[in-house]
Amino acid sequence: MPDLATILAGFGDAFTLLNLAYVLFGVVIGQFVGAVPGIGPVMAMAIAIPFTFALDPLVAISFLVGINKGGLFGGAIPSILINTPGTPDAAATALDGHPLAASGKPGKATRMALYASVTGDTFSDLVLIFLSAPIAILALRMGPVEVCALMLFAFSILAGLIGPSLLRGLVAAVLGVLCATVGLDPEHGTPRFYFGWFELYDGPSLVAVAIGMLAVAEILRRMAAVTRDSQPGAIRVQGDGDDRLSLAEYLSCRFVMLRGAVIGTILGAVPGLGSTAAAYMSYAATRQGDDGGVPFGKGNIKGIAATESANSAVVGANLIPLLGIGIPGSISAALLISAFKIHGIQPGPLLFENQARLIYGLFGAMLMANLTNLIVGQASLRLWVFAIRAPTSVIFPSALVFCIVGVYLSTGGMFGVALMFIAALVSLAMSACGFPVIVFIIAFFLGEGFERSLSQTLVILNGSSGALLGHPIALVLLAMAIGLAIWLGRGGRGQPG
């Protein structure tokens, strides 16, 4: 565990004017892109990563975290006002949010979404702060054999819970690991699969692949789907007293928000489940405990509290496996890996030993982002009504230009831009064939570490499967991976995140 002086120094680094300015900027961008249906915080984070190269690592990561946190609340705004979720996480919020807004209380609905989002997010951040260091200590005691088994277990979770079938998820994971082998062999230093392109000696650029498969592919898909149909008009936020959210109404949802935060934190800590599953699970649990008030689906404020507290709690919990054992729990956490690597930082348990001050600075920035999210959201609820009316014919081409410029700057040439578009085409082809892109990307990010641990495992075991008996933790993880794959393959699947 880091000493108290290091922890206090990390928090001191977070609470600076420069860091606050970038957190504020990130939250504003996040709320904006969340409020515009079709963009979302993941795309915004992917576009923003190359532009953080010149920033201090803590400032850069804090900026990206601000985008992610602001985007989750921003996605609830079009869900409530025009019944069009800005992000998949906010789809469940529309079930009660839009009926409440349609009944003449859009302000009450959006404020409940904001307060529940910040409440759930803060809860999961506190859990992250207190749990990540102990998990990292345990991870440091794991050898290469245990790490290899742990990654296989993570792949089985991701492949089984994301996408239409376990087989397609496994194929996507294998393809991701295969693409990660492009470049120099970490064991012998010989080049592989570079086909004469010396730019691939160090492997495909993480930034180019991430932006291409996430942002550019989605932009191209959205541009192809743009029609001349006008968006449904937003409900005007009224300012009468009946539209306000009272303290008593907020407190009446305290147990609902606590349950949602717990559900979101638990599911967020498991790689592959994600915020959409958490939102629907929390909503279902709240609906089962109906107290006989306003019917759910007709504008019950507890329905909004349940979904927003749960999907926002996933944000902090996603970083528990990332910081504790180096495995991202979601695609946004996977993007943070590329941001860490841009600044020469290797995510995983060694962070608490080598970069403890940076990690606790990140924790402080996350708490600061929650407060900023509350203040910005409270001040700008009326402003985002205009954001959801922004024409897609302007938004998506502009976003594509930012992608090209960002990748060009981060990779230092047009080869990275070409790789970005190739990754986008691969993403579109995988989506069309039903292969989960998220599994591919996370496997690609983990591929280098998995290959290294696998090589070390083979040396340690010396070709003898019986030597595994000396590694009981690895045996348990492998058994869990096989059991989970069999169970998920037979249809025991959760809601995809």
C-alpha positions as CSV (number, residue, x, y, z in Angstrom):
1,M,0.0,0.0,0.0
2,P,1.3,3.5,-0.8
3,D,2.1,5.7,2.2
4,L,-0.1,8.6,3.4
5,A,2.3,11.2,2.0
6,T,2.1,9.7,-1.5
7,I,-1.7,9.6,-1.3
8,L,-2.0,13.2,-0.2
9,A,0.5,14.3,-2.8
10,G,-1.6,12.6,-5.5
11,F,-4.8,14.2,-4.4
12,G,-2.9,17.5,-4.2
13,D,-1.9,17.1,-7.9
14,A,-5.5,16.5,-8.8
15,F,-6.9,19.7,-7.2
16,T,-5.0,22.2,-9.3
17,L,-6.4,24.9,-11.5
18,L,-5.0,23.3,-14.7
19,N,-6.4,19.9,-13.8
20,L,-9.8,21.4,-12.8
21,A,-9.9,23.3,-16.1
22,Y,-9.4,20.1,-18.2
23,V,-11.9,18.1,-16.1
24,L,-14.4,20.9,-16.6
25,F,-13.7,20.9,-20.3
26,G,-14.0,17.1,-20.5
27,V,-17.3,17.1,-18.6
28,V,-18.8,19.8,-20.9
29,I,-17.7,17.9,-24.0
30,G,-19.0,14.6,-22.5
31,Q,-22.4,16.1,-21.8
32,F,-22.6,17.6,-25.2
33,V,-21.7,14.4,-27.1
34,G,-24.0,12.4,-24.9
35,A,-26.9,14.7,-25.5
36,V,-26.4,14.4,-29.3
37,P,-27.9,11.0,-30.3
38,G,-25.4,8.9,-32.1
39,I,-22.1,10.2,-30.8
40,G,-21.6,9.2,-27.2
41,P,-18.6,9.4,-24.9
42,V,-16.7,6.4,-26.3
43,M,-16.4,8.1,-29.7
44,A,-15.5,11.4,-28.1
45,M,-12.8,9.7,-26.0
46,A,-11.4,7.9,-29.0
47,I,-11.1,11.2,-30.9
48,A,-9.6,13.1,-28.0
49,I,-6.9,10.6,-27.1
50,P,-4.3,11.8,-29.7
51,F,-4.8,15.4,-28.7
52,T,-3.7,14.6,-25.1
53,F,-0.2,13.6,-26.2
54,A,1.3,16.9,-25.2
55,L,-0.4,17.1,-21.8
56,D,0.8,15.9,-18.5
57,P,-0.3,12.2,-17.9
58,L,-2.6,13.1,-15.0
59,V,-4.2,16.0,-16.9
60,A,-4.7,13.9,-20.0
61,I,-6.4,11.0,-18.1
62,S,-8.5,13.4,-16.0
63,F,-9.7,15.0,-19.2
64,L,-10.8,11.6,-20.7
65,V,-12.4,10.6,-17.4
66,G,-14.4,13.9,-17.5
67,I,-15.6,13.1,-21.0
68,N,-16.7,9.6,-19.9
69,K,-18.6,10.8,-16.8
70,G,-20.3,13.7,-18.5
71,G,-21.3,11.5,-21.4
72,L,-23.2,9.1,-19.3
73,F,-25.5,11.8,-17.9
74,G,-25.7,13.5,-21.3
75,G,-27.1,10.4,-22.8
76,A,-30.1,10.7,-20.5
77,I,-31.1,14.1,-21.9
78,P,-32.4,13.0,-25.3
79,S,-33.9,9.9,-23.8
80,I,-36.1,12.0,-21.5
81,L,-36.8,14.9,-23.9
82,I,-37.3,13.2,-27.3
83,N,-37.4,9.5,-26.3
84,T,-34.2,8.9,-28.3
85,P,-31.3,7.6,-26.1
86,G,-28.1,9.5,-26.7
87,T,-26.2,6.4,-25.6
88,P,-27.2,2.7,-25.2
89,D,-26.8,3.1,-21.4
90,A,-29.7,5.6,-21.3
91,A,-32.2,3.4,-23.2
92,A,-33.7,2.2,-19.9
93,T,-34.0,5.8,-18.7
94,A,-36.5,6.6,-21.4
95,L,-39.0,4.1,-20.0
96,D,-40.1,6.5,-17.3
97,G,-38.1,9.6,-18.1
98,H,-40.0,10.4,-21.3
99,P,-43.5,9.8,-19.9
100,L,-42.7,12.0,-17.0
101,A,-41.4,14.8,-19.3
102,A,-44.4,14.3,-21.6
103,S,-46.7,14.9,-18.6
104,G,-45.2,18.4,-18.3
105,K,-42.3,17.8,-15.9
106,P,-39.2,17.6,-18.0
107,G,-37.2,19.5,-15.4
108,K,-38.0,17.1,-12.7
109,A,-37.0,14.1,-14.9
110,T,-33.7,15.5,-16.1
111,R,-32.7,16.7,-12.6
112,M,-33.5,13.3,-11.1
113,A,-31.4,11.7,-13.8
114,L,-28.5,14.1,-13.0
115,Y,-28.6,13.6,-9.2
116,A,-29.0,9.8,-9.5
117,S,-26.1,9.7,-12.0
118,V,-23.7,11.6,-9.7
119,T,-24.8,9.6,-6.7
120,G,-24.1,6.2,-8.3
121,D,-20.9,7.5,-9.9
122,T,-19.6,8.7,-6.5
123,F,-20.4,5.5,-4.8
124,S,-18.5,3.4,-7.3
125,D,-15.5,5.8,-7.2
126,L,-15.3,5.3,-3.4
127,V,-15.4,1.5,-3.9
128,L,-12.6,1.9,-6.5
129,I,-10.4,3.9,-4.2
130,F,-10.7,1.4,-1.3
131,L,-10.5,-1.8,-3.3
132,S,-8.1,-1.3,-6.2
133,A,-4.9,-1.2,-4.1
134,P,-5.7,-4.5,-2.2
135,I,-6.5,-6.2,-5.5
136,A,-3.3,-4.9,-7.0
137,I,-1.4,-6.4,-4.0
138,L,-3.0,-9.7,-4.7
139,A,-2.2,-9.5,-8.4
140,L,1.5,-8.8,-7.7
141,R,1.7,-12.1,-6.0
142,M,0.5,-13.9,-9.1
143,G,3.1,-15.4,-11.4
144,P,3.1,-15.7,-15.2
145,V,1.1,-18.9,-15.0
146,E,-1.7,-17.3,-12.9
147,V,-1.7,-14.2,-15.1
148,C,-2.1,-16.3,-18.3
149,A,-4.9,-18.2,-16.7
150,L,-6.5,-15.0,-15.5
151,M,-6.4,-13.6,-19.1
152,L,-8.0,-16.7,-20.5
153,F,-10.7,-16.4,-17.9
154,A,-11.3,-12.7,-18.9
155,F,-11.5,-13.7,-22.6
156,S,-14.1,-16.3,-21.8
157,I,-16.2,-13.7,-20.0
158,L,-15.9,-11.2,-22.8
159,A,-16.6,-13.7,-25.5
160,G,-19.6,-15.2,-23.8
161,L,-21.3,-12.0,-22.6
162,I,-20.8,-9.7,-25.6
163,G,-22.1,-10.5,-29.0
164,P,-24.7,-12.9,-30.4
165,S,-22.8,-16.2,-29.6
166,L,-19.9,-17.6,-27.7
167,L,-18.2,-18.9,-30.8
168,R,-18.2,-15.6,-32.6
169,G,-16.9,-13.9,-29.4
170,L,-14.1,-16.4,-29.2
171,V,-13.3,-15.9,-32.9
172,A,-13.2,-12.1,-32.3
173,A,-10.9,-12.6,-29.3
174,V,-8.5,-14.8,-31.3
175,L,-8.4,-12.3,-34.2
176,G,-7.6,-9.5,-31.7
177,V,-4.7,-11.5,-30.1
178,L,-3.5,-12.4,-33.6
179,C,-3.4,-8.8,-34.7
180,A,-1.5,-7.9,-31.6
181,T,1.3,-10.3,-32.7
182,V,2.1,-8.0,-35.7
183,G,5.6,-6.5,-35.2
184,L,8.7,-7.6,-33.2
185,D,8.5,-10.9,-31.3
186,P,8.9,-9.9,-27.6
187,E,10.9,-13.0,-26.9
188,H,13.3,-13.3,-29.9
189,G,13.1,-9.8,-31.4
190,T,12.2,-11.1,-34.9
191,P,9.7,-9.2,-37.0
192,R,6.4,-10.9,-37.8
193,F,3.5,-10.2,-40.2
194,Y,4.8,-6.8,-41.2
195,F,4.7,-7.5,-45.0
196,G,7.6,-5.1,-45.8
197,W,5.9,-2.1,-44.0
198,F,8.6,-1.0,-41.5
199,E,6.0,1.2,-39.8
200,L,4.6,-2.0,-38.3
201,Y,7.8,-3.0,-36.6
202,D,6.4,-1.8,-33.3
203,G,3.0,-3.3,-34.0
204,P,-0.2,-1.5,-35.2
205,S,-0.8,1.8,-33.5
206,L,-3.3,1.4,-30.6
207,V,-4.6,4.9,-31.2
208,A,-5.2,4.3,-34.9
209,V,-6.9,0.9,-34.4
210,A,-9.1,2.2,-31.5
211,I,-10.2,5.4,-33.3
212,G,-10.8,3.5,-36.6
213,M,-12.8,0.6,-35.1
214,L,-14.8,2.7,-32.7
215,A,-15.1,6.3,-33.9
216,V,-14.6,6.2,-37.7
217,A,-16.7,3.0,-38.2
218,E,-19.6,4.5,-36.2
219,I,-19.3,7.8,-38.1
220,L,-19.4,6.1,-41.5
221,R,-22.3,4.0,-40.3
222,R,-24.2,7.0,-39.1
223,M,-23.5,9.1,-42.2
224,A,-24.8,6.3,-44.4
225,A,-28.0,6.1,-42.3
226,V,-28.7,9.9,-42.3
227,T,-32.0,10.7,-43.8
228,R,-33.9,13.9,-44.3
229,D,-36.4,12.9,-41.7
230,S,-36.5,15.6,-39.0
231,Q,-35.9,14.7,-35.4
232,P,-38.8,14.7,-33.1
233,G,-39.1,18.0,-31.4
234,A,-37.7,18.3,-27.9
235,I,-40.0,19.0,-25.0
236,R,-39.4,22.5,-23.7
237,V,-38.1,22.6,-20.2
238,Q,-40.5,24.6,-18.1
239,G,-39.7,26.6,-15.1
240,D,-42.9,26.3,-13.0
241,G,-42.7,25.1,-9.4
242,D,-44.3,21.8,-10.1
243,D,-41.5,20.9,-12.4
244,R,-38.8,21.2,-9.7
245,L,-37.3,18.2,-7.9
246,S,-37.6,18.6,-4.1
247,L,-35.3,17.3,-1.5
248,A,-38.0,15.0,-0.2
249,E,-38.5,13.5,-3.7
250,Y,-34.7,12.9,-4.0
251,L,-34.5,11.3,-0.5
252,S,-37.5,9.1,-1.3
253,C,-35.3,7.4,-4.0
254,R,-32.3,6.9,-1.7
255,F,-32.6,3.2,-1.3
256,V,-33.4,2.8,-5.0
257,M,-30.2,4.7,-5.9
258,L,-28.2,2.7,-3.3
259,R,-29.4,-0.6,-4.8
260,G,-28.6,0.7,-8.4
261,A,-25.2,1.8,-7.3
262,V,-24.4,-1.6,-5.8
263,I,-25.7,-3.4,-8.9
264,G,-23.7,-1.1,-11.2
265,T,-20.5,-1.4,-9.1
266,I,-20.7,-5.2,-9.1
267,L,-21.4,-5.6,-12.8
268,G,-18.9,-2.9,-13.7
269,A,-16.1,-4.8,-11.9
270,V,-16.8,-7.9,-14.1
271,P,-15.2,-7.5,-17.6
272,G,-17.8,-7.5,-20.3
273,L,-21.1,-6.8,-18.5
274,G,-21.2,-3.1,-18.7
275,S,-23.7,-0.3,-18.0
276,T,-26.6,-1.3,-20.2
277,A,-27.0,-4.6,-18.3
278,A,-26.7,-2.7,-15.0
279,A,-29.4,-0.2,-15.9
280,Y,-31.9,-2.8,-16.9
281,M,-31.1,-5.1,-14.0
282,S,-31.6,-2.2,-11.5
283,Y,-34.8,-1.1,-13.2
284,A,-36.2,-4.7,-13.0
285,A,-35.3,-4.9,-9.3
286,T,-37.0,-1.6,-8.6
287,R,-40.1,-2.5,-10.6
288,Q,-40.4,-5.8,-8.7
289,G,-40.5,-3.8,-5.5
290,D,-43.3,-1.5,-6.7
291,D,-44.8,0.4,-3.8
292,G,-48.1,1.2,-5.5
293,G,-47.3,4.8,-6.5
294,V,-47.1,6.0,-10.1
295,P,-47.0,2.9,-12.3
296,F,-43.6,2.2,-13.8
297,G,-43.5,3.1,-17.5
298,K,-45.9,6.0,-16.8
299,G,-43.4,8.5,-15.3
300,N,-42.3,7.0,-12.0
301,I,-39.3,9.0,-10.8
302,K,-37.8,5.9,-9.1
303,G,-37.4,4.3,-12.5
304,I,-35.1,7.1,-13.5
305,A,-33.2,6.9,-10.3
306,A,-32.7,3.2,-10.7
307,T,-31.3,3.3,-14.2
308,E,-29.1,6.3,-13.9
309,S,-27.5,5.4,-10.6
310,A,-26.7,1.9,-12.0
311,N,-25.3,2.8,-15.4
312,S,-23.2,5.6,-13.9
313,A,-21.8,3.4,-11.1
314,V,-20.2,1.2,-13.8
315,V,-17.7,4.0,-14.7
316,G,-15.7,3.8,-11.6
317,A,-16.1,0.0,-11.2
318,N,-14.7,-0.5,-14.7
319,L,-11.4,0.7,-13.5
320,I,-11.1,-1.9,-10.7
321,P,-9.9,-4.7,-13.0
322,L,-7.9,-2.2,-15.1
323,L,-5.9,-0.7,-12.2
324,G,-5.9,-3.9,-10.1
325,I,-4.9,-6.5,-12.6
326,G,-4.4,-4.7,-16.0
327,I,-7.6,-6.0,-17.6
328,P,-10.1,-3.4,-18.9
329,G,-13.7,-3.9,-17.8
330,S,-15.2,-2.0,-20.7
331,I,-14.4,-0.3,-24.0
332,S,-14.0,3.0,-22.3
333,A,-11.5,1.4,-19.9
334,A,-9.7,-0.1,-22.8
335,L,-9.4,3.3,-24.4
336,L,-7.8,4.6,-21.2
337,I,-5.1,1.8,-21.7
338,S,-4.1,3.4,-25.0
339,A,-4.0,6.8,-23.2
340,F,-1.8,5.4,-20.5
341,K,0.5,3.8,-23.1
342,I,0.8,7.1,-25.1
343,H,2.3,8.6,-21.9
344,G,4.6,5.6,-21.4
345,I,2.6,4.1,-18.5
346,Q,1.8,0.4,-18.3
347,P,-1.5,-0.3,-16.7
348,G,-1.7,-3.1,-14.1
349,P,-0.8,-3.8,-10.5
350,L,2.7,-2.3,-10.8
351,L,1.0,1.1,-11.1
352,F,0.5,1.2,-7.4
353,E,4.2,0.5,-6.9
354,N,5.7,2.7,-9.6
355,Q,3.1,5.4,-10.2
356,A,1.1,5.5,-6.9
357,R,1.0,9.3,-6.9
358,L,-0.4,9.4,-10.4
359,I,-3.1,6.8,-9.5
360,Y,-4.3,8.7,-6.4
361,G,-4.2,11.9,-8.5
362,L,-6.6,10.1,-10.9
363,F,-8.8,9.2,-7.9
364,G,-9.0,12.8,-6.9
365,A,-9.7,13.9,-10.4
366,M,-12.6,11.4,-10.6
367,L,-14.2,12.8,-7.4
368,M,-13.7,16.3,-8.8
369,A,-15.3,15.3,-12.1
370,N,-18.4,14.1,-10.2
371,L,-18.8,17.5,-8.5
372,T,-18.2,19.2,-11.8
373,N,-20.7,17.0,-13.6
374,L,-23.3,18.0,-11.0
375,I,-22.6,21.7,-11.3
376,V,-22.4,21.8,-15.1
377,G,-25.5,19.6,-15.5
378,Q,-27.5,21.7,-13.2
379,A,-26.5,24.9,-15.0
380,S,-27.0,23.7,-18.5
381,L,-30.1,21.6,-18.6
382,R,-31.8,24.1,-20.9
383,L,-28.8,24.5,-23.1
384,W,-28.6,20.8,-24.0
385,V,-32.1,21.0,-25.5
386,F,-30.5,22.9,-28.4
387,A,-27.6,20.4,-28.6
388,I,-29.9,17.5,-29.4
389,R,-31.2,19.5,-32.4
390,A,-27.7,19.8,-34.0
391,P,-27.7,18.7,-37.6
392,T,-26.0,15.4,-38.2
393,S,-24.8,16.6,-41.6
394,V,-22.4,18.9,-39.7
395,I,-21.5,16.9,-36.7
396,F,-20.3,13.6,-38.3
397,P,-18.1,15.1,-41.1
398,S,-16.5,17.4,-38.5
399,A,-15.9,14.4,-36.2
400,L,-14.3,12.5,-39.1
401,V,-11.9,15.4,-39.7
402,F,-10.9,15.4,-36.0
403,C,-10.2,11.7,-36.3
404,I,-7.9,12.1,-39.3
405,V,-6.0,15.1,-37.7
406,G,-5.7,13.3,-34.4
407,V,-4.3,10.1,-35.8
408,Y,-2.0,11.9,-38.1
409,L,-0.5,13.9,-35.2
410,S,-0.2,10.9,-32.9
411,T,1.3,8.5,-35.4
412,G,3.4,11.0,-37.3
413,G,2.2,10.4,-40.8
414,M,-0.4,9.1,-43.2
415,F,0.4,5.5,-42.6
416,G,-1.5,5.8,-39.3
417,V,-4.4,7.4,-41.1
418,A,-4.5,4.6,-43.6
419,L,-4.4,2.0,-40.8
420,M,-7.3,3.9,-39.1
421,F,-9.5,3.5,-42.2
422,I,-8.5,-0.1,-42.6
423,A,-9.5,-0.7,-39.0
424,A,-12.8,1.0,-39.6
425,L,-13.5,-1.3,-42.6
426,V,-12.6,-4.3,-40.5
427,S,-15.0,-3.1,-37.8
428,L,-17.9,-2.6,-40.3
429,A,-17.3,-6.1,-41.7
430,M,-17.2,-7.7,-38.3
431,S,-20.4,-5.9,-37.2
432,A,-22.1,-7.0,-40.4
433,C,-21.1,-10.6,-39.8
434,G,-22.2,-10.5,-36.1
435,F,-18.7,-10.6,-34.6
436,P,-18.4,-8.3,-31.5
437,V,-15.9,-5.5,-32.2
438,I,-15.5,-4.7,-28.5
439,V,-14.1,-8.2,-27.8
440,F,-11.6,-7.8,-30.7
441,I,-10.4,-4.4,-29.4
442,I,-9.9,-5.5,-25.8
443,A,-8.2,-8.7,-26.9
444,F,-5.9,-6.6,-29.2
445,F,-5.0,-4.4,-26.2
446,L,-4.3,-7.4,-24.0
447,G,-2.6,-9.4,-26.8
448,E,1.0,-8.3,-26.1
449,G,0.7,-9.1,-22.3
450,F,-1.1,-12.4,-23.0
451,E,1.7,-13.5,-25.4
452,R,4.4,-12.6,-22.9
453,S,2.7,-14.5,-20.1
454,L,2.0,-17.5,-22.3
455,S,5.6,-17.7,-23.3
456,Q,6.7,-17.5,-19.7
457,T,4.2,-20.1,-18.7
458,L,5.4,-22.6,-21.3
459,V,9.0,-22.1,-20.0
460,I,7.9,-22.6,-16.4
461,L,5.8,-25.7,-17.1
462,N,8.5,-27.1,-19.4
463,G,5.9,-28.8,-21.6
464,S,4.4,-30.8,-18.7
465,S,0.7,-30.3,-18.0
466,G,1.2,-32.1,-14.7
467,A,3.3,-29.1,-13.5
468,L,0.0,-27.1,-13.3
469,L,-0.7,-29.0,-10.1
470,G,1.8,-26.7,-8.5
471,H,-0.3,-23.7,-9.4
472,P,-3.7,-24.1,-7.8
473,I,-4.9,-20.6,-8.5
474,A,-4.2,-21.0,-12.2
475,L,-6.1,-24.4,-12.1
476,V,-9.1,-22.7,-10.5
477,L,-9.1,-19.9,-13.0
478,L,-8.8,-22.3,-16.0
479,A,-11.7,-24.4,-14.5
480,M,-13.8,-21.3,-14.1
481,A,-13.0,-20.3,-17.7
482,I,-14.0,-23.7,-19.1
483,G,-17.1,-23.9,-16.9
484,L,-18.2,-20.4,-17.9
485,A,-17.7,-21.1,-21.6
486,I,-19.8,-24.3,-21.4
487,W,-22.5,-22.5,-19.4
488,L,-22.6,-19.5,-21.7
489,G,-22.4,-21.7,-24.8
490,R,-25.6,-23.5,-23.6
491,G,-27.5,-20.2,-23.4
492,G,-26.8,-18.9,-19.9
493,R,-26.2,-15.3,-21.2
494,G,-26.7,-11.9,-19.7
495,Q,-27.7,-8.7,-21.2
496,P,-24.9,-7.5,-23.5
497,G,-23.2,-4.3,-22.4
